[in-house]
Amino acid sequence: MERLIESRSSEETFLLGKQLGQSIREGTVICLYGDLGSGKTVLAKGLGEGLGVTDTMTSPTFTLIQEYSTKIDGLKLIHMDLYRLRYPEEAEIIGVADYFRDDCVCLLEWPEIIVDLLPEDRLEIRIQGSGDQTRLIMLNF
C-alpha cells in the first residue's frame, strides 16, 4: 500500500514521524530514503517522540548506530545511518541485521547499500525536496 503526503514545513515532517511512531508495531524495519537536507533526521526525531524516546536524538552519522529506550516496555528504537558504509559486508560486520528482531523498531537512513540484507516486510519512506521546498513523502507499506 502506498500513501503520498505533502509536508510544507519541518514541523509537519516531525508530526508525521510522531504519528508513525504512535502507530508502529514492534519488529518494524523502516527504510528512510532522501537526499542530504531532505528532513530524514527531523522525521526520525518525530518517530522517536511518538515511541516515547526521552533522550535527545541525533543523527548517527559518525556512530552509525544509536540505540534508544522507548516508553514501551523492553522496546528499543535503533536508528542507523549507513551513509558512510562503502560495501554491504561492512553492515554485516557491525551487525545491522542483528537488530531486525521483535524487541526493536529499526530506522535505517541510506539503506540502499544493504538491500540484500533487508527483510521483505518493511516500511519504506522516500522524501523528495530540500531547503525551503515542500516535501513529498511517500510511504510504502
C-alpha positions as CSV (number, residue, x, y, z in Angstrom):
1,M,0.0,0.0,0.0
2,E,1.3,3.4,-0.9
3,R,0.5,6.8,0.6
4,L,1.7,10.2,-0.6
5,I,1.9,13.1,1.9
6,E,2.9,16.7,1.3
7,S,4.8,18.4,4.1
8,R,5.2,22.2,4.0
9,S,7.5,22.5,7.0
10,S,9.8,20.7,9.3
11,E,7.1,20.8,11.9
12,E,4.7,18.9,9.6
13,T,7.5,16.4,8.8
14,F,8.1,16.0,12.6
15,L,4.4,15.4,13.3
16,L,4.2,12.8,10.5
17,G,7.1,11.0,12.2
18,K,5.4,11.3,15.6
19,Q,2.1,9.8,14.2
20,L,4.1,6.9,12.7
21,G,5.8,6.3,16.0
22,Q,2.5,6.2,17.8
23,S,1.1,3.6,15.4
24,I,4.2,1.5,14.6
25,R,4.4,-2.1,15.9
26,E,7.3,-3.9,17.4
27,G,9.7,-5.5,14.9
28,T,9.2,-3.0,12.2
29,V,12.1,-2.1,9.9
30,I,11.8,1.4,8.4
31,C,13.9,2.3,5.4
32,L,14.3,6.1,5.0
33,Y,15.4,7.5,1.7
34,G,16.2,11.1,0.8
35,D,18.9,13.4,-0.2
36,L,21.0,15.3,2.3
37,G,18.8,18.0,3.9
38,S,15.6,16.4,2.9
39,G,14.3,16.0,6.5
40,K,15.2,12.4,7.4
41,T,16.5,13.3,10.8
42,V,13.5,15.5,11.5
43,L,11.2,12.6,10.7
44,A,13.4,10.3,12.8
45,K,13.1,12.6,15.8
46,G,9.3,12.7,15.4
47,L,9.2,8.9,15.2
48,G,11.2,8.8,18.4
49,E,8.9,11.1,20.2
50,G,5.9,9.0,19.1
51,L,7.5,5.9,20.5
52,G,8.3,7.7,23.8
53,V,12.0,8.3,23.4
54,T,13.1,10.8,26.1
55,D,16.8,11.1,25.2
56,T,17.8,13.7,22.7
57,M,18.0,12.1,19.3
58,T,20.9,12.9,16.9
59,S,21.8,11.6,13.5
60,P,24.1,8.7,14.0
61,T,26.3,9.7,11.0
62,F,29.6,9.0,12.8
63,T,28.5,6.4,15.3
64,L,26.5,4.5,12.7
65,I,24.1,3.0,15.2
66,Q,22.2,4.8,18.1
67,E,20.0,2.8,20.5
68,Y,17.2,4.5,22.4
69,S,14.8,3.2,25.1
70,T,11.1,3.8,24.5
71,K,8.0,4.1,26.7
72,I,7.0,0.6,25.5
73,D,8.4,-1.9,28.0
74,G,11.5,-3.6,26.5
75,L,11.2,-1.9,23.1
76,K,14.2,-0.2,21.6
77,L,14.4,2.3,18.8
78,I,17.5,1.5,16.7
79,H,18.5,4.5,14.5
80,M,21.1,3.6,11.9
81,D,22.8,5.9,9.4
82,L,24.6,3.8,6.7
83,Y,25.8,6.8,4.7
84,R,29.5,6.2,5.4
85,L,29.5,2.5,4.5
86,R,31.1,1.6,1.2
87,Y,30.4,-2.1,1.0
88,P,27.5,-4.3,2.1
89,E,29.9,-6.5,4.0
90,E,30.6,-3.6,6.4
91,A,27.0,-3.8,7.5
92,E,27.4,-7.5,8.2
93,I,30.5,-6.8,10.3
94,I,28.8,-4.2,12.5
95,G,25.7,-6.5,12.9
96,V,23.0,-4.4,11.3
97,A,20.7,-7.4,10.7
98,D,21.1,-8.5,14.3
99,Y,18.7,-5.6,15.2
100,F,15.9,-7.0,12.9
101,R,14.0,-8.5,15.8
102,D,10.7,-8.2,17.6
103,D,12.1,-6.1,20.6
104,C,13.3,-3.3,18.2
105,V,12.0,-0.8,15.8
106,C,14.8,-0.2,13.3
107,L,15.0,3.1,11.4
108,L,17.7,3.0,8.7
109,E,18.9,6.1,6.8
110,W,20.7,5.4,3.5
111,P,19.6,1.7,3.4
112,E,20.5,1.3,-0.3
113,I,23.8,-0.4,0.4
114,I,22.2,-3.3,2.3
115,V,19.2,-4.0,0.1
116,D,20.0,-7.7,0.1
117,L,20.0,-7.8,3.9
118,L,16.7,-6.1,4.4
119,P,13.6,-8.1,5.4
120,E,10.9,-8.3,2.8
121,D,8.3,-7.0,5.2
122,R,9.4,-3.4,5.8
123,L,8.1,0.2,5.6
124,E,9.9,2.4,3.0
125,I,9.7,6.2,3.3
126,R,11.0,8.3,0.5
127,I,11.4,12.1,1.0
128,Q,11.8,14.4,-2.0
129,G,12.7,18.0,-1.7
130,S,15.2,20.0,0.4
131,G,15.8,23.5,1.8
132,D,12.6,25.6,1.8
133,Q,10.9,23.3,-0.7
134,T,7.7,21.5,0.1
135,R,8.5,17.8,0.8
136,L,6.8,14.9,-0.9
137,I,6.8,12.0,1.4
138,M,5.9,8.6,0.0
139,L,5.1,5.8,2.4
140,N,5.2,2.3,1.0
141,F,4.0,-0.5,3.4
